[in-house]
Amino acid sequence: MNPTYEQLIPRAERDKLEQALGMNDGYLLDFSDRTFSDFFYETLSIDVQTQTSLFNGRGTSKAKRFRSFVERAPAGTVAKLLRELWEYRGASGMRKPPNEKDLETSFFLTVSRFEGASHDIDTSVFEAFEANETLEELVASIRRDLDAKKPHAALDRLHTYCMKRFASLVSKHGGGDCGVDDPLHSRVGRYVKALSSQRNLTQMSERIIKSSISIFEAMNELRNNKSLAHDNPNLVDPDEARFIFDSVTAILRYIKSVDGRAFEE
């Protein structure tokens, strides 16, 4: 039996979490029933109307459905939801209370509680970013191996996904088409050049993205010599493969965030 919402989040944190999310009188921030459903679909690819088992344990108000979701969803998914809700809250223009800093500190303590409890790799960053049957199957196959706790078996497809993703980003932002022989780090470098030239990034954002080029360069060697892409005798062990997935997905998530802010203003 899953722990309850009250067992998962200590009372002091829970009170501040609910204050931060405006959970009085059954509300959650400024969501209507429709925008509540839209938010879950757009941020987590979860359909509130069909995946009712996640939401129907406590009642029908938005606050009660949120509490039910926290009880029943995987810890990593709850952590992602909380982070997305905080970002939405910040962008919504809602008036901040006098204890805002205290609320933020407690809120992210709760987030870290769920992130620490999660043993799953966040697969939400892997998406079919264009209509393409091959891409959709690639994403599905990566998720299948990660769900089966076999990240080492999916490293070659992680490389393939990144090749496709950065080729798409380069083309999207006017950098031309990538050749079939262009290595991954070259594609990343072309994207970083386009991003830097078209928008003023903060020094920190530019440094983080540029530093990722060397990480993606190392993926070329790993894919060729330590993955199932070839008949390699020595594969990356599962723990290291998980670390690689966590690191690369964090970079992809960050780039997606920066790309959205930089190009979709």
N, C-alpha and C positions, 0 to 999 in steps of 0.2 A: 504493500500500500504506500502510495506517495506521501511524503510529508506535507502537512498543510501549509498554506500561505503564512500563517502565524508562526509555524515552526521554522520555516525557511528564513524569515526575516525577523530579527529581534525587535522588540516593541519600540525602542527609541528610534531605530532606523526606519521602521515601518511608518511611524507617525510623520517623520520628516519626508519620506518618500511620497506619502499620500498628500501632504501639504504641497510639495513641489509639483505634483501632477494634478492638483485641483480636484481631488477625489471626494468632494463633499456632495451630499445629496445624490449620489449615484453617477456623477459625471467623471470624465477623464479629459483633462485639459478642455479644449473647446470643441471636441469631436461631436458630431451628430452620429446617428446610427450609420448613415451612409459613409461619412468620412472616416469613421472608426474602421469599417470594413475595408475601405480603400487603403488606409494606412497599413494595415496588416498585409494586404495583398502586395502593395508596392514595395514595402521594406523587407518582408519575410517570405513573400510568395505563398502566403497562407490565405486560403479562402474561408472567411468566417462562416459563410453560409453552408459550406459542405463539410468542413472539419469541426463539426459541432462538439465533438467529444472534448476538445480542448477548452471550450468556452462555457459549457452549460452546467457546470457543477454547483454554482452558487446562486444563480438568478439571472435576470435579463438586463439589468442596468449595465452601462458600460464599465463602471467601476467593479461590479461583481464579475463580469466576464473577464476583465483584466486579472483579477485575483485568481480566478479559476485557471487562466492560462499560465500564470506564474507557477501554480501547483503542478500542472500537468505537462508542460512543455520541457524539452531538454534544457539543462542549465545554460549551455552556450547560446541557445536561441533566446532565452530570457535575457541574458546579458546584452545581446545584440539589440533586442527590443528596447531595453532601458536606455541604451546609448542613443538609439534613433529617436526615442521620445524626448530625451534631453535636447537633442539638436532641433527637433520640431518646436519644442517649447521656446528655445532661444530665438528661433526665426519667426515665431508667431507674433512677437511684439507685446506679449502679455506683460502686465505691470509686475515688476519684481518686488518681493516683500523685503522688509528691513533685514531679515536674517538670511538673505540670499546666499551669502558665502557659506554659512553653516549648513544650509540645505544642500548646496553643491557638494561639500565635503562628505556629508552623510550619504548622499545619493550615490556617489562613485565608490564609497565603501561597500554599498549594497551591490553595485555592479561587479566589483572585484570579488565579492563573495560568490556570485554565480559563475564568474569566469574561472575562479579557482576550483569550483566543483565540476567543471566541464572537462570531460575526457575526449570530446569530439572536436575534430577540425571543422572550422566554419566553412561550409561549402557554398555559402550564399554569394561569394565573390565570383564563382564560376557561373556564368550566364551566357545564354545564346544571344549575343549582342547584335546579331543580324540574322535574317531569315536564311537559314542554311541547314539542310538536313544532316550533313556531315558534322557540322559544328554542334548541333543538338545531340547527336549520338556521342560525340567526344565528351561533352559536358556530362551526359548521363553516365558514361563509363567511368569517368573520374569519380563522380559521386558514389557509384556502386562500390568501388574499391575503398573509398574513404569510410563509407558506412560499414563496410566489412572489416574495418581496422587494418587495412593493408595499404598504407601510404607508399611503401616501397614498390608495390606493384604498379603504381600510377605515375611514377616520376617521369617516364618517357612521355606520357600524355600531358603532364603538367608543362613540359617543355613545348609540346605541340600547341597547347592552348595559348601559351604566352607568345609563340611565334604568330599565331593568328590574331591575337588581341592587339599586339603592337603594330602589325601590318595595317589593321583596321584603323587604329588611332592615327598613324602616320598619314594614311589616305584621307581620313576625315578632316584633318587640319592642314591640308594642302601641301603635304610633303611628297606627293607622288606615290607610285606603287612600289612595293618592295619586291625585289627579285627573288626567285625561288632559292637562290644560293646565298642570299643575305643572311648572315648569322644573327642569332637573337640579340646579342648585345649591340649590334649595328642598328637594328630596328629600334631598340630602346633609345639609343643615342640620337637617332633622327627625330624620334618623338620628343625627347627632351629639348632638342634644338628648336623645334616648332613651338613647343609650349613656352619656352623662354623668350622667343622672339616676338610672339604675338601678344603676350600678356606680362605684366610686371608681377613676378612672384616675390613673396617675401624671401629674404636671404636664407632662412631656415628651410622653407619648402624647396627652393632650388637646390640647396645642398643635399637634402635627403634624396631627391629624385636623381640627381647626378651620381650620387654614391651608389645607387642601385644598379648602374650600368655594369660595374665590376661583378656584382652578384649574379646578374643574368649571363655574363660572360662565363662564369664558373659553371653555370648550368649546362653549357655546351659540352664540356668535358665529362660532366657527371652523366649526362644523357647517353653519350657515346660509349663510355667505359664502365659505368656502374648501374645501368638500368636494364630493363627488359627490352630496350630498343634493339639490342644485339645479343648474341650468345655470349654474354659476359660471365666469367666464372665467379667474380666477386661483386655482389650487389650491396647497395647501401642497406644497413640494418634498419629495422622498423623505427626505432627510436630516433635515429638521425634523420630518417625520411620524414618523420612527423615534424621535427624541428625545421627542416627545409620547407615543407609545406606551410607551416605556421609563418615562417619568415617571408616567403614569397607572397602568400595571400595577404599578409599585412601590407606589403608594398603595393600590391594591386588595389587593395581597398583605399590606401592613401592616395594613389594616383587617380583613382576614380573620383575621389572627393575633390582633389585639386583641379582635375580636368573640368569637372562640373562648374566649379566656382570661376575658373578662368575663362571658359569658352561659352558658358551658357548664361551670361549676365543679361 
